[in-house]
Each structure stands twice: as C-alpha cells, then as structure tokens.
Amino acid sequence: MKILILNIILAFVFSSDKQIYSTVQMMDQVMVLNSESLVVEGSIMTEFGDSNMAISCNSFSNMQECMLNGCEWSMNMCMDSMGNNSVNTPHFIVLDEVNGYWFVTTIASGYIGQYSLLDNMLIDTYFVGDAPALLAVDPINKKVYCSRMMPMNGMGNMMPSSESNIIQGLNYGPMGLSESEDQVYVINSPAPHGLALNHDGTELYTASNTADWLYKINTATHEITGIVMDVIIDNTPDQVTQRLKPIQCISVGNKLFVSCSSGIWQNPYTGEQTIIEGNIQMWNSNDMTLLDSINLGEHTAPWHMKESPVDDVLYVALSGDNLYKTEGLACIRYGEELSIEWITNNPSFDTLHGVDVSSDGSTIYVSARGDGYIHVFNSDGDYSANVSLGSMSMLGGLAVEHKGVPELGDLNNDSIFDVVDIIKTINVIFNPMMNSPYSIYASDLNSDGETNIFDIILIVERVL
C-alpha cells in the first residue's frame, strides 16, 4: 500500500542540524530556527479556529465542566466568556521526538495545538479553555498533559490567568487529540502552573504558583499527594500566599526540581514587606521530602529551567528585574545537595523566559520576553551568539530538537535497529493511517514513496 510521504520529503529539506522552536506571543506565531546558524527557517501561525465556541455555555451545570469548555462561572451559573478570542498567544512548546510531533499551548484562546515534526503541518487542535500554560508529554503512552496560567499582573488579555485547579491529560496520535478518560486531575490548590512527568509517565508533578503547594499525581491509580513547599508559612493548600511563586518543575530520576520566582512578599497579617530571594528546591519524588534548596539572589526571578543531557546540572533562566539588572542564566549542580556552578548576568538581557539545551549538552538557548532575543551560551556560561525575532515579539517558551529526523529503518527513533522496527514496518503497510509521522517516514527505506515488501526485506537485512 502506498504511503503518501513523497510530497513531504520534497517539500521539507532534512538537515543534520537540529531545529529550535520558539513561541512569538505578540505575533501569534511559532518560529523555527536552525540551531547552528540561528537562521529562521519558517514561521507557523497559531490562529486556531473557534469551532468549540459553538458549545452552549448554559448547558453546563457545574463549574468544572463550565471552565473546561471556555465559559465563565458566575453567580452559580455557566455563562459565555467575554474574553477576546481574536488573540491566541502561543506560550509553551514540547516535543515528542519518538513519534514525530510537537505541541503548543495558546493561553489567550485556550487551545493545545498538535503539529508534525516532519513538516510542521498542523494535525489537530483541542480546546481546553481556562488559560493552558505548560505541557508535559509522554511519548510512550502518547499522552500530553496541560497546566494552567498563573496571574501575570499588567499583561492584560495577552497573559490571562486561570481560575481553575485542573491538570488535564489528552490522548494524541496520527488522527489528532482526544479527551483522555479519567485524566482530569483536580488538586486542592489554585493555579497549578509548574508541570513535569517522570521517565515512564507513571507520575505527574505540579506546583501551585499562588499557594506554594507541590503535588504528585499517580497517572495509573489517580492518587494525588500534596505537600506544602514553604514550611515558614505552612499554609493550607487553598490559602493563597504567593511567597515562593513556583514556576516550573523538572523530573530527573527520583529527584524533582522546582524553580521559585519569589520576589516582594507582603505579610497579610502584619503588612510588612519582605524580599524573598529567587531559589531552586530539590525534592525526593519517591517520598516527597525536601532534600535541599538554594538561593539565587534577590530580584532574580528564576523562571523556566532544563536539565543537561550529559551532566548533573540544571540551567535556569533568570527572568530578573530591569531595575536591578538581575536577568541572566544560572547553572546549578545537583547531587546530594545543590550548588551554584556559575551565573551569567548582563545588563542588556531583558526579562529572560524559556531555556533549552542541545543534545550534546554544549549549547544553551534562552529566550527573552522583553526584547525578542534568543541568547546562546556554552556550558561554561560564556556568551556566544544571539538572534532577534523582533523587539515587540515577546518570546515565551522554546524547545530544541535532540534527535532530529530518524534514520531510515529506525521507526521508533531510538538509534537501534531491531525486531521492533520490523514489526512497525509491517504495521505501516497494513495500517498506514494509524502510524506516526516518524514511523511512516522511516519505513520507506528505499525512498520510493511507498512502504511494501521491499522495505521489509531491507529492514530485515539491516537488523541481521
């Protein structure tokens, strides 16, 4: 049976260089750049349709269903939202480099978009409503999880905040996105923003930006375990404190890292204001105990972070404060304790936001929300290059390819040729519509535009 990938191959030039995907929030676009040259190779619009808006809001009788469908809950009734649906505001990107997809959230319009990593074509959108923020992807079970946006004062409709306490899971595949049964998780705190998944997808972690509580969710049993992050305050999970203000979670082995933006905090009982240093917490994710924390300085506002693929270090984008010139990039070494490897600051940096690391760990990319630059550093913290995507572009999250397009015959993109690839090739022949972009591409070993018995013979020869 013929597999219609010839046009994809002709239209898309495969390169040994990896791609950088960066959200351009003011332009409702995702820019694709070459990670070596920093040349912009394409832009993808995120102007998603409003087909889900046809749902009648007054048909929903409870707050959870109401808010999940993009409506507003007021006076114990579900009403149409008065928000501006003409703005989408792409915010965060996550890659599935096993199957060949990438996903983006649009916090203003409430969508998750699914694209092909082969040609960046839109596959599907799913309306989740209520300001979707960060994403965590499980390529093994083909699920993507979504958190909610925290309050961002002064950003208007460009950065709407969520009122929900929901983490939502969706299934995905070649036919698009669909609701995942029993995978809408309701935690006991508002604004679950930070989000991470462990290596096999069995545990999901989230942190409330406003209540300073950390949660572990068992995705199989649906058991939810919560713990307060700030022992000084020791608040209840539903009490808004906004003292630590956690932003992102990262799971590495049995360690869970949380970046806390902190800043000026006013004691609600005394009215006294205190400056809380930005910090990183390290937790044991098995028993949810705090192992260590490290301060990065006043007004540093640690934001997104990413672990190195080759070393026991985290790279943390410091959003900083223009008044104090504290924007920068921090490298934190972890083990039994946390330690600062280095911090690079520069007065020209403007509100740093997203961060990712190359596959060999040698290069770190950081996006700037303030002036639209992507900054490039080496693993020693030396500044090496930059590229501007427009002074008013307001960059959000970014993601860098690690694997890239699979080698022909390597259908699961694991750099191993084995019986799994043979089985997947056979499956492409009999079920072409149910296979991922990478499987379809890699199954055509002789590059003739179709997958058949000749490709099976070639993959068997390669395995043997």
VENCORPE-V902556 format. One line per field, one symbol per residue. ss: DSSP state (@ for helix, = for strand, . for the rest). psi: psi as a letter, one per 30 degrees, with the letter a starting at -180 (. if undefined). burial: + if it has 9 or more other C-alpha atoms within 8 Angstrom, else -. Layout:
ss->???
psi->???
burial->???
This chain:
ss->.=...@@@@@@.......======@@@.======.....======.....@@@@..@@@...@@@@@@...===..===..........=======....======....======.....======....=======....======.......@@@@......========..===========.....======.....======....======.....=====.................=======..======..====......====.=======....=========....======.....======.........=======...========......======.....======....======....======......======..................@@@@@@@@@@@@.@@@..@@@@@@@......=..@@@@@@@@@@@.
psi->kkkifeeeeefkjklfkllkkkkjefghlkkklkfefgkkflkkkhiklhefffkjegfkfleeeeefgglkjkhglklkkgljgfkeikekkkkjgefhllkkkjfefglkkklkfeggkkellkjflhikcllkkjfeghkkkkalklkjkgfbfeikllglhkkkkkllaffaklkkkghjkjlgllhjekklklfggfkkklkkfffhkkkkkjfefgkkkkkkfjfeehllfgjkeheeikelkkkjbgkkkkkjfbakkkjfeffkkkjkkklkkkljfeghkkellkkglkgfikcllklkfflilkkkkjeakeefhgkakkjkklbflkljelkjlkffkjikdlklklfggfkkkklkfeggkkkkllfggkkellkkgkfgfikbllkkkeeaklkkfifghggkjafeeeeeeeeeefiefglleeeeeffifghgglkafeeeeeeeeee.
burial->--+-+--++--------+++++++++-++++++++--+-+--++-+----------++-++-+-+++++++++---++++------++++++++++++++++++++++++++++++++----+++++++++++++++++--+++++++++------++++++-++++++++++++++--+--++--+-++++++++++--+++++++++++++++++++--+-+---+-+----+-+----+++++++++++--+++++++++++-+-------+++++++++++--+-+++++-+-+++++++++++---+++++++++++--++++++++++---+-+-++++++-+++++++++++-+++++++++++++++++++-+----+--+-+-+++++++++-++++-++++++---+---++-++++++--+-++++++++++++---++++--++-+++----
